[in-house]
Amino acid sequence: MKNSKMQYYKSPSVKILLIDDEESIRENIQELLEIKDYEVQSAKHATDALNKLISFNPDLIVTDLMLPDFSGIELIEQIRRIDGFSEIPVIVITGNHKPEILRSSMTSGADDYLSKPFKANELYESITSQLYKKAVRKENVELIAELSKQSPLPIIRINQFGKLIYSNPAAKLIKSENLVELLYKKIKRFNEVHFNFEFPFDKQLFKVEVTHNSIQGYYNVYFLDITTEWNKNLELSQKNQLIQLKNENLMQFANIVSHDLKAPIINLRQLTNLIISEAEDVKYKNSISESLIPFLDQSLEKLECVMAKLVEILKGRHDGVANKLKIRDLRLHVEKQTKKHLNGFLNANCYLTFSIGKNINLDFPLTSFNVIIKNICEILLKFKNKNEDLKIHFSYSETENRIMLDIEHNCCLLNKTDSNETFNLIYKSKSGNNIENIIGFQTIKNIMNSHNGDFLFHKKTEKNCLCTLIFIKNDSQKSFQTPEFYFN
Amino acid sequence: MTLKNLSKPLNFILIDDDVIQLFLNKKILKDNSKISEIVSFSMPEAALEHIYTLKDVEFENQIILLDLNMPVMSGWEVLENLKIKYGESLPANAKIYILSSSDLPEDINKSKEYTMVSGFYTKPLDKLNVDKILETSFNWI
């Protein structure tokens, strides 16, 4: 090792720039250096040194710390910023022995220092050592350059001052002037020997592996292009987000179906049950509550809102499900289905008045007819005969001790084939009560109530389209003309 | 059924954010001749305020029908509030029944964790449910 050091020491080609403002010291050191065959140029202040730097192109600098124009430390910092001199060995000589001055000169880029007065050998040894280090550094750079030349991965080396000192051919693909600056800013934050970080740059993402040579002060930076991998991860994470969104969507859908949708349906079901039970309940015959109609309406409205919400959620899936789904107009559908009932409900508190002659009017609460009206509507829907109206003809008559109610209709004429069945359909009762209870009893009772009469159901006779209900009465009254009404 | 119970009116408190439900359930309960007073609340907070004003004696023959899924304060929160105020059971052994559109086992099981809850009914309420509630609460039918 000593021999190889000597090689640099004796090299006649070694050029040294010497800077000192004191002429005697400058001449003295220059003499010492020239004895050893170094080619020396001297400068008496920092500006002079900077002027000679490029033209002389020294291999090493020996400088005093206390210079007249600006300090040796500032000079070193300036030299390091000049291309080609960022790595040049600098030996400072100083009469100031304060440790902080020495520390600051070292951190600003000095490679060694000598305290005045120093011996000639100390100077020679320091020079030899610095030249040796420089040579090793150069060898290393060349070696790494040789090795990394073959590497498909970009490799660069940055010195401790943030200067690019080497880049392999692959690294030249990373085109950017500020890449090194950006990298160096990032690298400076780390204090470890080995570290890595992700480095996004110009639509690319690199994993940067850094090794720090703390002795020689440079950083080897290896780039691994992870853009494709990153894109794949990004794609996966986007897919993942989409799945999560769909899951949330599904949960929301399930929640709406299990609760929001249930609520109006339960209300509709309960309202319908209530209306039916009231329609069939004697107690409510005069008072099927009109107040239920707004609730039906509200429940339908809520149902429509919920359905709209569900459609919106399905649209959010972006998979076309919503387009395939044809939600029919719910209200129209429900209203169509309930039309046959709805008229009865709406007129629930109305009365049909029949003039039956002799200045007597009979008021029939429509509730009495709800069941029959419903059944008639059902039959009408089945007949599909638009040319003829369904006609129900009531004729009321009395004998001395009997009251007769004839109910005649033209269903058998509209559809002769199943007249009997039709007739039964008209008078069927959902509650299973017989016809006498539902129509005859209630209707006659209403009539009789209007006349302060009293009666008992006796029997029913049926013949084709005519049904006669016979009641026994206590007092014989008058006979009546026949009322009649139509359904379209 | 005790004579004491007979002498007291049977009262219901309905708590549900759905006013249609309140209307319908009130209607069903009114049909039962054994029930004398029905108070309904669409805001659970207001219901709690009302309950807190009841004297111990007024809790006798008191039944609360409580919905679970309500936007501002859930049925569970109502139960927690009652638990804080009265402990494990209500004064005079008043009963709480859950009346919910939910039939999820987790809801049913959770309701069982509350001693003050006497039963869980899935909407809609009907006359049979009411009879069952009266029967299980006070042996009335």
Interface residues (C-beta under 8 A of the other chain):
Chain A: S258 H259 K262 A263 I266 N267 R269 Q270 L271 N273 L274 F295 Q298 S299
Chain B: D18 I20 Q21 F23 L24 K27 I28 N69 S101 S102 L104 K123 P124 L125 D126
